[in-house]
Amino acid sequence: MQPLNLKLLIGCILAALIPPAIVLCMHLPQSGPQPIDPRFNVGGEVLFFTSTRCGACRRVEPAVRQLMSEGFPMRKLDPGSDREMFQKYSIRCVPTFIYVVGDREINRLVGARSIDDLRRLRQ
């Protein structure tokens, strides 16, 4: 018999005691990016949160352009036109790179990074 996951047990108890609308709003924080099974590492994209006034963003821009020209799936997001995405992923500083599959965040890098760091983001 496997040990019970404490978070799962708490979630089940709360689901039984609290109305469903309230339970849906609750969030148990995770300890960081969760590893993804390589069999499911298909698709996905890297979200590049940037700003035109950010010096670090300008420094990493050549690496971003090179990766995109190689077919690396990356989408640039700016706070002026993509405010909802900045809020959804709780972006506090730029540049921030988030690898997502569907709506699930898999990995995150904050700050100007090397092209090799960006390539490893999807691994």
FIKOLZA-1660 file (N, C-alpha, C; in steps of 0.1 Angstrom, whole numbers, plus 5000, padded with zeros to 4 digits):
% residues 123
   i   px   py   pz ch aa at
   1 5008 4988 5000  A  M  N
   1 5000 5000 5000  A  M CA
   1 5009 5012 5000  A  M  C
   2 5006 5022 4991  A  Q  N
   2 5014 5034 4990  A  Q CA
   2 5009 5044 5001  A  Q  C
   3 5019 5053 5006  A  P  N
   3 5015 5063 5015  A  P CA
   3 5006 5074 5009  A  P  C
   4 4997 5079 5016  A  L  N
   4 4988 5090 5011  A  L CA
   4 4995 5103 5009  A  L  C
   5 4992 5109 4998  A  N  N
   5 4998 5123 4996  A  N CA
   5 4990 5132 5005  A  N  C
   6 4997 5140 5013  A  L  N
   6 4991 5149 5023  A  L CA
   6 4982 5159 5016  A  L  C
   7 4987 5165 5005  A  K  N
   7 4980 5176 4998  A  K CA
   7 4967 5170 4992  A  K  C
   8 4968 5158 4987  A  L  N
   8 4956 5151 4981  A  L CA
   8 4946 5149 4992  A  L  C
   9 4950 5144 5004  A  L  N
   9 4942 5141 5015  A  L CA
   9 4935 5154 5020  A  L  C
  10 4943 5165 5021  A  I  N
  10 4937 5178 5026  A  I CA
  10 4927 5183 5015  A  I  C
  11 4930 5181 5003  A  G  N
  11 4921 5185 4992  A  G CA
  11 4907 5178 4993  A  G  C
  12 4908 5165 4995  A  C  N
  12 4896 5157 4996  A  C CA
  12 4888 5161 5008  A  C  C
  13 4894 5163 5019  A  I  N
  13 4887 5167 5031  A  I CA
  13 4880 5180 5029  A  I  C
  14 4887 5190 5023  A  L  N
  14 4881 5203 5020  A  L CA
  14 4870 5202 5011  A  L  C
  15 4872 5194 5000  A  A  N
  15 4861 5192 4990  A  A CA
  15 4848 5187 4997  A  A  C
  16 4850 5179 5007  A  A  N
  16 4838 5173 5014  A  A CA
  16 4831 5183 5023  A  A  C
  17 4839 5193 5028  A  L  N
  17 4834 5202 5038  A  L CA
  17 4830 5216 5033  A  L  C
  18 4836 5220 5022  A  I  N
  18 4835 5234 5017  A  I CA
  18 4827 5233 5004  A  I  C
  19 4818 5243 5001  A  P  N
  19 4811 5243 4989  A  P CA
  19 4820 5243 4977  A  P  C
  20 4817 5236 4966  A  P  N
  20 4825 5235 4954  A  P CA
  20 4831 5248 4949  A  P  C
  21 4823 5259 4949  A  A  N
  21 4827 5272 4943  A  A CA
  21 4840 5277 4951  A  A  C
  22 4840 5275 4963  A  I  N
  22 4851 5279 4971  A  I CA
  22 4864 5270 4969  A  I  C
  23 4862 5257 4968  A  V  N
  23 4873 5248 4966  A  V CA
  23 4880 5251 4953  A  V  C
  24 4873 5255 4943  A  L  N
  24 4879 5257 4930  A  L CA
  24 4888 5269 4931  A  L  C
  25 4887 5278 4940  A  C  N
  25 4895 5290 4941  A  C CA
  25 4907 5287 4950  A  C  C
  26 4908 5276 4957  A  M  N
  26 4919 5273 4965  A  M CA
  26 4931 5268 4957  A  M  C
  27 4943 5271 4961  A  H  N
  27 4955 5267 4954  A  H CA
  27 4966 5263 4964  A  H  C
  28 4970 5251 4963  A  L  N
  28 4981 5246 4971  A  L CA
  28 4994 5248 4963  A  L  C
  29 5003 5256 4968  A  P  N
  29 5015 5259 4961  A  P CA
  29 5024 5247 4959  A  P  C
  30 5030 5246 4947  A  Q  N
  30 5040 5235 4944  A  Q CA
  30 5054 5240 4947  A  Q  C
  31 5063 5230 4949  A  S  N
  31 5076 5233 4953  A  S CA
  31 5085 5238 4941  A  S  C
  32 5080 5240 4930  A  G  N
  32 5087 5245 4918  A  G CA
  32 5083 5238 4906  A  G  C
  33 5090 5240 4895  A  P  N
  33 5086 5233 4882  A  P CA
  33 5086 5218 4884  A  P  C
  34 5075 5211 4880  A  Q  N
  34 5074 5197 4881  A  Q CA
  34 5080 5190 4868  A  Q  C
  35 5088 5180 4870  A  P  N
  35 5094 5173 4858  A  P CA
  35 5083 5167 4849  A  P  C
  36 5085 5167 4837  A  I  N
  36 5075 5162 4827  A  I CA
  36 5081 5149 4821  A  I  C
  37 5073 5139 4820  A  D  N
  37 5077 5127 4814  A  D CA
  37 5081 5129 4799  A  D  C
  38 5093 5125 4794  A  P  N
  38 5097 5128 4781  A  P CA
  38 5087 5123 4770  A  P  C
  39 5079 5113 4773  A  R  N
  39 5069 5108 4764  A  R CA
  39 5058 5118 4761  A  R  C
  40 5056 5128 4770  A  F  N
  40 5046 5138 4768  A  F CA
  40 5052 5152 4764  A  F  C
  41 5065 5152 4763  A  N  N
  41 5072 5165 4759  A  N CA
  41 5071 5167 4744  A  N  C
  42 5059 5168 4740  A  V  N
  42 5056 5171 4726  A  V CA
  42 5048 5184 4725  A  V  C
  43 5052 5193 4716  A  G  N
  43 5045 5205 4715  A  G CA
  43 5049 5215 4726  A  G  C
  44 5040 5224 4729  A  G  N
  44 5044 5234 4739  A  G CA
  44 5051 5245 4733  A  G  C
  45 5053 5256 4740  A  E  N
  45 5060 5267 4735  A  E CA
  45 5066 5275 4747  A  E  C
  46 5076 5283 4744  A  V  N
  46 5082 5292 4754  A  V CA
  46 5076 5305 4753  A  V  C
  47 5071 5311 4764  A  L  N
  47 5065 5324 4764  A  L CA
  47 5077 5333 4769  A  L  C
  48 5080 5343 4761  A  F  N
  48 5091 5353 4763  A  F CA
  48 5084 5366 4768  A  F  C
  49 5084 5369 4781  A  F  N
  49 5079 5381 4786  A  F CA
  49 5090 5392 4786  A  F  C
  50 5087 5402 4778  A  T  N
  50 5097 5412 4776  A  T CA
  50 5091 5426 4776  A  T  C
  51 5100 5436 4775  A  S  N
  51 5096 5450 4775  A  S CA
  51 5106 5458 4766  A  S  C
  52 5101 5468 4759  A  T  N
  52 5110 5476 4750  A  T CA
  52 5120 5484 4758  A  T  C
  53 5116 5487 4771  A  R  N
  53 5125 5496 4779  A  R CA
  53 5135 5488 4788  A  R  C
  54 5135 5475 4786  A  C  N
  54 5143 5466 4795  A  C CA
  54 5157 5463 4788  A  C  C
  55 5167 5467 4795  A  G  N
  55 5181 5465 4790  A  G CA
  55 5185 5451 4789  A  G  C
  56 5181 5443 4799  A  A  N
  56 5184 5428 4799  A  A CA
  56 5176 5421 4787  A  A  C
  57 5164 5426 4785  A  C  N
  57 5156 5420 4774  A  C CA
  57 5163 5423 4760  A  C  C
  58 5169 5435 4759  A  R  N
  58 5176 5438 4746  A  R CA
  58 5188 5430 4745  A  R  C
  59 5195 5427 4756  A  R  N
  59 5207 5419 4755  A  R CA
  59 5204 5404 4751  A  R  C
  60 5193 5399 4755  A  V  N
  60 5190 5385 4752  A  V CA
  60 5183 5384 4738  A  V  C
  61 5178 5395 4733  A  E  N
  61 5171 5395 4720  A  E CA
  61 5178 5387 4709  A  E  C
  62 5191 5389 4706  A  P  N
  62 5198 5381 4696  A  P CA
  62 5196 5366 4697  A  P  C
  63 5198 5361 4709  A  A  N
  63 5196 5347 4712  A  A CA
  63 5181 5343 4709  A  A  C
  64 5172 5351 4713  A  V  N
  64 5158 5348 4710  A  V CA
  64 5155 5347 4695  A  V  C
  65 5160 5357 4688  A  R  N
  65 5158 5357 4673  A  R CA
  65 5165 5345 4667  A  R  C
  66 5177 5341 4671  A  Q  N
  66 5183 5330 4666  A  Q CA
  66 5175 5317 4668  A  Q  C
  67 5170 5315 4680  A  L  N
  67 5162 5303 4683  A  L CA
  67 5149 5303 4675  A  L  C
  68 5143 5315 4674  A  M  N
  68 5130 5315 4666  A  M CA
  68 5133 5312 4651  A  M  C
  69 5145 5316 4646  A  S  N
  69 5148 5313 4632  A  S CA
  69 5151 5299 4630  A  S  C
  70 5155 5292 4641  A  E  N
  70 5158 5277 4640  A  E CA
  70 5145 5269 4642  A  E  C
  71 5134 5276 4644  A  G  N
  71 5121 5269 4646  A  G CA
  71 5117 5266 4660  A  G  C
  72 5125 5272 4670  A  F  N
  72 5122 5270 4684  A  F CA
  72 5109 5277 4687  A  F  C
  73 5099 5270 4692  A  P  N
  73 5086 5276 4695  A  P CA
  73 5086 5286 4706  A  P  C
  74 5086 5299 4702  A  M  N
  74 5086 5309 4712  A  M CA
  74 5077 5321 4708  A  M  C
  75 5070 5326 4718  A  R  N
  75 5061 5337 4716  A  R CA
  75 5065 5349 4725  A  R  C
  76 5067 5361 4719  A  K  N
  76 5071 5373 4726  A  K CA
  76 5058 5379 4731  A  K  C
  77 5059 5383 4744  A  L  N
  77 5047 5390 4750  A  L CA
  77 5052 5403 4757  A  L  C
  78 5044 5414 4754  A  D  N
  78 5048 5427 4759  A  D CA
  78 5037 5432 4769  A  D  C
  79 5041 5439 4780  A  P  N
  79 5031 5442 4790  A  P CA
  79 5020 5452 4784  A  P  C
  80 5023 5459 4774  A  G  N
  80 5013 5469 4768  A  G CA
  80 5002 5462 4761  A  G  C
  81 5005 5451 4753  A  S  N
  81 4995 5444 4746  A  S CA
  81 4991 5431 4751  A  S  C
  82 4998 5426 4761  A  D  N
  82 4995 5412 4766  A  D CA
  82 4994 5412 4781  A  D  C
  83 4987 5422 4787  A  R  N
  83 4986 5424 4801  A  R CA
  83 4980 5412 4808  A  R  C
  84 4970 5406 4801  A  E  N
  84 4963 5394 4808  A  E CA
  84 4973 5382 4810  A  E  C
  85 4982 5380 4800  A  M  N
  85 4992 5369 4801  A  M CA
  85 5002 5373 4813  A  M  C
  86 5006 5385 4814  A  F  N
  86 5015 5389 4825  A  F CA
  86 5008 5386 4838  A  F  C
  87 4995 5389 4839  A  Q  N
  87 4988 5386 4852  A  Q CA
  87 4986 5371 4854  A  Q  C
  88 4983 5364 4844  A  K  N
  88 4980 5350 4845  A  K CA
  88 4992 5342 4850  A  K  C
  89 5004 5346 4845  A  Y  N
  89 5017 5339 4849  A  Y CA
  89 5024 5347 4860  A  Y  C
  90 5018 5356 4866  A  S  N
  90 5024 5364 4878  A  S CA
  90 5038 5369 4875  A  S  C
  91 5039 5376 4863  A  I  N
  91 5053 5381 4859  A  I CA
  91 5056 5393 4867  A  I  C
  92 5067 5393 4875  A  R  N
  92 5071 5404 4883  A  R CA
  92 5083 5411 4877  A  R  C
  93 5091 5405 4869  A  C  N
  93 5102 5412 4862  A  C CA
  93 5105 5405 4848  A  C  C
  94 5111 5413 4840  A  V  N
  94 5114 5408 4827  A  V CA
  94 5129 5409 4825  A  V  C
  95 5135 5401 4816  A  P  N
  95 5129 5391 4808  A  P CA
  95 5125 5378 4817  A  P  C
  96 5114 5372 4814  A  T  N
  96 5110 5359 4820  A  T CA
  96 5107 5350 4808  A  T  C
  97 5111 5338 4809  A  F  N
  97 5109 5327 4799  A  F CA
  97 5101 5316 4806  A  F  C
  98 5090 5312 4801  A  I  N
  98 5082 5302 4807  A  I CA
  98 5079 5291 4796  A  I  C
  99 5082 5279 4798  A  Y  N
  99 5079 5268 4789  A  Y CA
  99 5065 5262 4794  A  Y  C
 100 5055 5263 4785  A  V  N
 100 5042 5258 4788  A  V CA
 100 5038 5247 4778  A  V  C
 101 5030 5238 4783  A  V  N
 101 5024 5228 4774  A  V CA
 101 5009 5229 4777  A  V  C
 102 5002 5233 4768  A  G  N
 102 4988 5237 4770  A  G CA
 102 4988 5249 4779  A  G  C
 103 4981 5248 4791  A  D  N
 103 4981 5259 4801  A  D CA
 103 4990 5256 4812  A  D  C
 104 4997 5245 4812  A  R  N
 104 5005 5240 4823  A  R CA
 104 5019 5245 4822  A  R  C
 105 5024 5253 4832  A  E  N
 105 5037 5257 4833  A  E CA
 105 5046 5246 4836  A  E  C
 106 5057 5244 4828  A  I  N
 106 5066 5233 4830  A  I CA
 106 5079 5238 4836  A  I  C
 107 5084 5249 4831  A  N  N
 107 5097 5254 4836  A  N CA
 107 5097 5269 4834  A  N  C
 108 5105 5276 4842  A  R  N
 108 5106 5291 4842  A  R CA
 108 5120 5295 4844  A  R  C
 109 5125 5305 4836  A  L  N
 109 5138 5312 4838  A  L CA
 109 5135 5327 4839  A  L  C
 110 5142 5333 4848  A  V  N
 110 5140 5348 4850  A  V CA
 110 5154 5354 4848  A  V  C
 111 5154 5365 4840  A  G  N
 111 5166 5372 4838  A  G CA
 111 5172 5369 4824  A  G  C
 112 5182 5377 4820  A  A  N
 112 5189 5375 4808  A  A CA
 112 5197 5361 4809  A  A  C
 113 5195 5353 4799  A  R  N
 113 5201 5339 4799  A  R CA
 113 5208 5336 4786  A  R  C
 114 5217 5327 4787  A  S  N
 114 5224 5323 4775  A  S CA
 114 5215 5315 4765  A  S  C
 115 5219 5314 4753  A  I  N
 115 5211 5306 4743  A  I CA
 115 5210 5292 4747  A  I  C
 116 5221 5286 4754  A  D  N
 116 5220 5272 4758  A  D CA
 116 5210 5271 4770  A  D  C
 117 5210 5280 4779  A  D  N
 117 5199 5280 4789  A  D CA
 117 5185 5279 4784  A  D  C
 118 5183 5288 4773  A  L  N
 118 5170 5288 4767  A  L CA
 118 5167 5275 4760  A  L  C
 119 5177 5269 4754  A  R  N
 119 5174 5256 4747  A  R CA
 119 5170 5245 4757  A  R  C
 120 5177 5246 4769  A  R  N
 120 5175 5235 4779  A  R CA
 120 5161 5238 4786  A  R  C
 121 5155 5249 4784  A  L  N
 121 5142 5252 4791  A  L CA
 121 5132 5242 4787  A  L  C
 122 5132 5236 4775  A  R  N
 122 5122 5227 4771  A  R CA
 122 5126 5212 4774  A  R  C
 123 5137 5210 4781  A  Q  N
 123 5141 5196 4784  A  Q CA
 123 5136 5192 4797  A  Q  C
% end
